[in-house]
Amino acid sequence: MSADCFYCTKDQKLNDLMIEIGQMEVSTLYLFREQTYRGRCIVAYNGHVKELFELPEKELERFMRDVTKAARAIQEVFSPDKINSAICSAIASLNLASRICSIFLPPFPQTQYVSIIRDKKYLRNKKDDMISHIAPYHPLQNFRNQLM
């Protein structure tokens, strides 16, 4: 755990940027508050590693299961035409502690890019939908608390 990492501290900076959907096997699924690309999420590995190949084989398998479950949940909840994804190492703190993440950016037809969605009710409903879609794969704690 790093005191400078907003994924570790779960501070206001993280809360302003994302909504925690839930803990998965070895990762945490977050929904970005800014939803110009509806369904934009990130799966953040719960530990600090710089490169994907640094994960032990079993841990890598578990991380990839989390990524797959998140993609399936995005497809079910948001119904995008396609889900673009990338696995990268994100700098999550001032001391350059890295964390492996998979980011999902589902594209939608041009007409759906018009406005930035930050509506609390919309986000709360999508959060609940996402929880219901990842819950069958991994028991979740109670994540239905206030968004703010």
C-alpha positions as CSV (number, residue, x, y, z in Angstrom):
1,M,0.0,0.0,0.0
2,S,1.3,3.5,-0.9
3,A,0.1,6.5,1.0
4,D,0.5,8.5,-2.2
5,C,-1.6,6.2,-4.4
6,F,-5.2,7.3,-4.8
7,Y,-6.2,3.7,-5.5
8,C,-4.7,2.7,-2.1
9,T,-6.0,5.6,-0.1
10,K,-9.3,5.9,-2.0
11,D,-9.2,9.6,-1.4
12,Q,-11.3,12.5,-2.7
13,K,-9.3,12.7,-5.9
14,L,-10.3,9.1,-6.8
15,N,-13.9,9.8,-5.8
16,D,-14.1,12.9,-8.0
17,L,-12.9,10.9,-11.0
18,M,-14.5,7.5,-10.6
19,I,-17.2,5.4,-8.8
20,E,-16.0,2.1,-7.3
21,I,-18.2,-0.6,-8.7
22,G,-16.7,-3.4,-6.7
23,Q,-13.9,-5.7,-5.7
24,M,-13.2,-8.5,-8.1
25,E,-10.7,-11.4,-7.7
26,V,-7.5,-9.4,-7.7
27,S,-8.7,-6.0,-9.0
28,T,-11.2,-3.3,-8.4
29,L,-13.7,-2.1,-11.1
30,Y,-14.3,1.6,-11.4
31,L,-16.8,3.5,-13.6
32,F,-15.5,7.0,-14.7
33,R,-17.9,9.7,-13.7
34,E,-17.3,11.5,-17.0
35,Q,-19.3,9.4,-19.4
36,T,-18.9,11.0,-22.8
37,Y,-18.0,7.4,-23.8
38,R,-20.8,5.6,-22.0
39,G,-19.4,2.6,-20.1
40,R,-15.9,4.0,-19.8
41,C,-14.4,1.9,-16.9
42,I,-11.1,0.8,-15.5
43,V,-10.0,-2.4,-13.9
44,A,-7.2,-1.6,-11.5
45,Y,-5.0,-4.4,-10.2
46,N,-5.0,-4.3,-6.4
47,G,-1.2,-4.4,-6.1
48,H,1.7,-2.3,-7.4
49,V,3.6,-3.7,-10.4
50,K,5.0,-1.9,-13.4
51,E,4.6,-4.5,-16.0
52,L,2.1,-7.3,-16.8
53,F,4.8,-9.9,-17.1
54,E,5.8,-9.2,-13.4
55,L,2.6,-10.9,-12.2
56,P,2.9,-14.6,-11.3
57,E,1.1,-16.8,-13.7
58,K,-1.9,-17.5,-11.4
59,E,-2.2,-13.9,-10.5
60,L,-2.1,-13.0,-14.3
61,E,-4.9,-15.5,-14.9
62,R,-7.0,-14.0,-12.2
63,F,-6.4,-10.4,-13.5
64,M,-7.4,-11.5,-17.0
65,R,-10.6,-13.1,-15.6
66,D,-11.4,-9.8,-13.9
67,V,-10.8,-7.9,-17.2
68,T,-13.1,-10.4,-19.1
69,K,-15.8,-10.1,-16.5
70,A,-15.7,-6.3,-16.6
71,A,-15.9,-6.3,-20.4
72,R,-18.9,-8.7,-20.3
73,A,-20.6,-6.4,-17.7
74,I,-20.0,-3.3,-19.9
75,Q,-21.5,-5.1,-22.9
76,E,-24.6,-6.2,-20.9
77,V,-25.2,-2.8,-19.2
78,F,-24.3,-0.3,-21.9
79,S,-24.7,-2.4,-25.1
80,P,-21.9,-0.7,-27.1
81,D,-21.2,-1.6,-30.7
82,K,-17.6,-2.5,-29.7
83,I,-15.5,-2.3,-26.6
84,N,-12.0,-0.9,-27.1
85,S,-9.6,-1.9,-24.3
86,A,-6.0,-1.5,-23.4
87,I,-3.8,-2.8,-20.6
88,C,-1.3,-0.4,-19.3
89,S,0.7,0.6,-16.3
90,A,-0.8,3.7,-14.7
91,I,1.2,6.0,-12.5
92,A,-1.0,6.1,-9.4
93,S,1.0,8.2,-7.1
94,L,3.5,11.0,-6.7
95,N,6.3,8.5,-5.9
96,L,5.7,6.8,-9.3
97,A,4.2,3.6,-7.8
98,S,2.8,1.8,-10.8
99,R,-0.4,-0.2,-11.1
100,I,-1.5,-2.5,-13.9
101,C,-4.9,-1.3,-15.3
102,S,-7.2,-2.3,-18.1
103,I,-9.2,0.6,-19.4
104,F,-12.3,0.2,-21.4
105,L,-13.6,2.9,-23.9
106,P,-16.7,1.7,-25.7
107,P,-17.3,3.8,-28.8
108,F,-20.8,4.8,-29.7
109,P,-22.3,6.3,-32.9
110,Q,-21.3,10.0,-33.4
111,T,-24.7,11.3,-32.4
112,Q,-24.2,9.8,-28.9
113,Y,-21.1,11.9,-28.2
114,V,-23.0,15.1,-27.9
115,S,-23.1,15.7,-24.1
116,I,-21.0,14.7,-21.1
117,I,-23.1,12.6,-18.8
118,R,-22.5,13.3,-15.1
119,D,-26.0,12.8,-13.9
120,K,-26.0,11.2,-10.4
121,K,-29.2,9.2,-11.0
122,Y,-27.8,7.9,-14.3
123,L,-24.5,6.9,-12.7
124,R,-26.2,5.3,-9.7
125,N,-28.4,3.2,-12.0
126,K,-25.5,2.1,-14.1
127,K,-23.4,1.3,-11.0
128,D,-26.2,-0.9,-9.8
129,D,-26.5,-2.6,-13.2
130,M,-22.7,-3.2,-13.3
131,I,-22.7,-4.7,-9.8
132,S,-25.5,-7.1,-10.8
133,H,-23.5,-8.2,-13.8
134,I,-20.2,-8.9,-12.0
135,A,-21.8,-10.3,-8.9
136,P,-22.4,-13.8,-10.4
137,Y,-18.7,-14.2,-10.9
138,H,-17.4,-13.1,-7.6
139,P,-19.1,-12.4,-4.2
140,L,-19.2,-8.7,-3.6
141,Q,-19.3,-6.7,-0.5
142,N,-22.1,-4.1,-0.1
143,F,-21.2,-1.3,-2.6
144,R,-24.6,0.3,-2.8
145,N,-23.5,3.3,-0.6
146,Q,-23.9,6.9,-1.6
147,L,-22.1,8.1,-4.7
148,M,-20.8,11.2,-3.1
